[in-house]
Amino acid sequence: MRRRASVQAAFDAVRFGPTRILNLREALPSGAEAARRAEGWLRAKQLERAGEVLVITGRGNSSVGGVPVVRTHILRLLTSLRRRGVVGEFTEHTAGSFVVRLAPLRALFEAPARNREQHQSPPLATPQTLKALSSDTQMALRILATRALESLGMQAPSAGMISAEMERQFALLSRGVPAGADAEGALREAAAAALDEYDASDR
């Protein structure tokens, strides 16, 4: 059994590489901590457009009563993130891991609002917050907001609609920027990547 697990780990390392594997089993976090870590990591990987990633939860063999606490929390999280436009699909890879295909960035803006998840949504940025950003970052968000609204059939969105969409996009994209990163640079890259996705859909 141990040899089989080692062989599987070797294949996974080749398929995903070290940057696309989140191993929650090693740190032995609580279920809530595992979900918090996994959400931040998955959002960051979505900004990177990492495609498919592997989340290792472990089987939960050492959990109280044999209930796989971490696995249960991660399964619930993946279901929630699929509704919120972060996860495209996920499948059981082994009894202790999931393969997750991340959704395109534009899915963040197109995901329908869910009343029961409103408490998990980030607050909108304020106009003052956006004014604190560099002109390049503001312009990137403005172009993306205009393009997103146009994709909904609004060919001449008002200034107010564009500003509101910029605030919403900033709030959604900024959740995936890892701590310590060049936040504005990462935000501009994410906005450019999302714009590319909109453009690609028109080809």
CORPE-V764016 format. One record per residue. N is the residue number from 0. RES is the residue in one letter. PHI is phi as a letter, one per 30 degrees, with the letter a starting at -180 (NA if undefined). OMEGA is omega in degrees with one decimal (* if undefined). D_CENTER is the distance of its C-alpha to the mean C-alpha in whole Angstrom. Layout:
N_RES_PHI_OMEGA_D_CENTER + N_RES_PHI_OMEGA_D_CENTER
This chain:
0_M_NA_-179.8_34 + 1_R_d_178.9_32 + 2_R_d_179.2_33 + 3_R_d_178.1_31 + 4_A_d_179.1_28 + 5_S_d_178.0_29 + 6_V_d_178.8_29 + 7_Q_d_179.3_26 + 8_A_d_178.7_24 + 9_A_d_178.0_26 + 10_F_d_179.2_25 + 11_D_d_179.8_21 + 12_A_d_178.8_22 + 13_V_d_-176.3_23 + 14_R_d_-172.9_20 + 15_F_c_-174.8_17 + 16_G_i_-173.7_19 + 17_P_d_-175.0_18 + 18_T_d_-178.0_15 + 19_R_c_176.3_13 + 20_I_b_173.7_14 + 21_L_c_-178.0_14 + 22_N_c_178.6_17 + 23_L_d_-177.3_17 + 24_R_d_-175.0_21 + 25_E_d_-174.8_22 + 26_A_d_-178.8_21 + 27_L_h_179.3_22 + 28_P_d_171.3_20 + 29_S_d_179.5_21 + 30_G_d_-178.8_19 + 31_A_d_178.9_17 + 32_E_d_178.0_17 + 33_A_d_179.4_15 + 34_A_d_179.6_13 + 35_R_d_179.2_12 + 36_R_d_-177.3_12 + 37_A_d_-179.4_9 + 38_E_d_178.9_7 + 39_G_d_-178.9_7 + 40_W_d_-178.9_7 + 41_L_d_178.0_5 + 42_R_d_178.1_2 + 43_A_d_178.7_6 + 44_K_d_175.4_6 + 45_Q_d_177.2_5 + 46_L_d_178.8_7 + 47_E_d_-174.7_9 + 48_R_h_-175.5_9 + 49_A_d_179.3_10 + 50_G_i_179.1_11 + 51_E_c_177.2_12 + 52_V_b_-179.7_11 + 53_L_c_176.3_14 + 54_V_c_-178.7_13 + 55_I_c_-178.3_17 + 56_T_c_-170.6_18 + 57_G_i_-176.8_22 + 58_R_d_-177.4_24 + 59_G_i_-177.5_25 + 60_N_d_-178.0_29 + 61_S_c_179.4_29 + 62_S_d_179.2_28 + 63_V_d_179.4_30 + 64_G_i_-179.1_32 + 65_G_i_179.2_30 + 66_V_d_-177.9_27 + 67_P_d_-172.1_24 + 68_V_d_-177.8_22 + 69_V_d_-179.5_19 + 70_R_e_-179.9_18 + 71_T_d_178.7_19 + 72_H_d_-178.8_16 + 73_I_d_176.9_14 + 74_L_d_177.3_15 + 75_R_d_179.2_15 + 76_L_d_-178.4_11 + 77_L_d_177.4_10 + 78_T_d_179.0_12 + 79_S_d_-178.7_11 + 80_L_d_175.3_7 + 81_R_d_177.8_9 + 82_R_d_-175.0_11 + 83_R_c_173.3_9 + 84_G_i_178.0_8 + 85_V_c_-179.1_4 + 86_V_c_175.9_7 + 87_G_d_179.0_10 + 88_E_b_171.2_12 + 89_F_b_-179.8_13 + 90_T_b_175.1_17 + 91_E_d_-179.8_19 + 92_H_c_171.8_20 + 93_T_b_178.3_22 + 94_A_d_-179.4_23 + 95_G_b_179.5_21 + 96_S_a_178.2_18 + 97_F_b_167.7_15 + 98_V_c_-176.5_14 + 99_V_b_172.7_11 + 100_R_c_-176.6_10 + 101_L_d_-180.0_7 + 102_A_d_173.4_8 + 103_P_d_-176.1_9 + 104_L_d_-177.9_8 + 105_R_d_178.7_11 + 106_A_d_176.9_10 + 107_L_e_-175.2_8 + 108_F_d_-175.8_12 + 109_E_c_-179.0_14 + 110_A_d_179.9_12 + 111_P_d_177.4_16 + 112_A_d_178.9_16 + 113_R_c_-176.0_17 + 114_N_e_-175.4_20 + 115_R_d_177.7_19 + 116_E_c_-177.5_15 + 117_Q_d_-179.1_17 + 118_H_d_-179.5_17 + 119_Q_c_-175.9_14 + 120_S_d_178.9_13 + 121_P_d_175.8_13 + 122_P_d_177.0_17 + 123_L_d_172.8_17 + 124_A_d_177.6_18 + 125_T_c_175.3_22 + 126_P_e_179.1_24 + 127_Q_d_178.0_26 + 128_T_d_-178.7_22 + 129_L_d_179.7_22 + 130_K_d_179.3_25 + 131_A_d_179.2_25 + 132_L_d_178.1_22 + 133_S_d_-180.0_24 + 134_S_d_178.7_26 + 135_D_d_-179.9_24 + 136_T_d_177.2_20 + 137_Q_d_-179.3_22 + 138_M_d_178.8_23 + 139_A_d_178.6_20 + 140_L_d_-179.6_18 + 141_R_d_179.1_21 + 142_I_d_179.8_21 + 143_L_d_-179.5_18 + 144_A_d_179.4_19 + 145_T_d_-179.0_22 + 146_R_d_180.0_21 + 147_A_d_179.0_18 + 148_L_d_178.0_21 + 149_E_d_179.6_24 + 150_S_d_177.4_22 + 151_L_c_178.2_22 + 152_G_j_179.3_26 + 153_M_c_-173.4_27 + 154_Q_d_178.6_29 + 155_A_b_-178.7_30 + 156_P_d_-179.8_27 + 157_S_d_178.5_29 + 158_A_d_179.2_28 + 159_G_d_178.4_27 + 160_M_d_179.6_25 + 161_I_d_179.8_23 + 162_S_d_179.5_23 + 163_A_d_179.2_21 + 164_E_d_175.7_19 + 165_M_d_-179.6_18 + 166_E_d_-179.9_18 + 167_R_d_-178.9_15 + 168_Q_d_177.0_13 + 169_F_d_-178.8_14 + 170_A_d_-178.4_13 + 171_L_d_-176.7_9 + 172_L_d_-174.9_9 + 173_S_d_179.2_10 + 174_R_d_-179.5_8 + 175_G_c_-179.4_6 + 176_V_d_-177.5_10 + 177_P_d_178.5_11 + 178_A_d_178.5_15 + 179_G_i_-179.2_18 + 180_A_d_169.4_16 + 181_D_d_-169.6_18 + 182_A_e_-177.6_16 + 183_E_d_178.3_17 + 184_G_d_179.0_17 + 185_A_d_179.5_14 + 186_L_d_178.8_13 + 187_R_d_178.5_16 + 188_E_d_178.9_15 + 189_A_d_178.9_11 + 190_A_d_178.8_14 + 191_A_d_179.5_16 + 192_A_d_178.4_14 + 193_A_d_178.4_13 + 194_L_d_176.7_17 + 195_D_e_-179.9_17 + 196_E_d_176.6_16 + 197_Y_d_-179.6_18 + 198_D_d_-179.3_21 + 199_A_d_-178.6_20 + 200_S_d_-179.6_20 + 201_D_c_-175.9_24 + 202_R_d_*_25
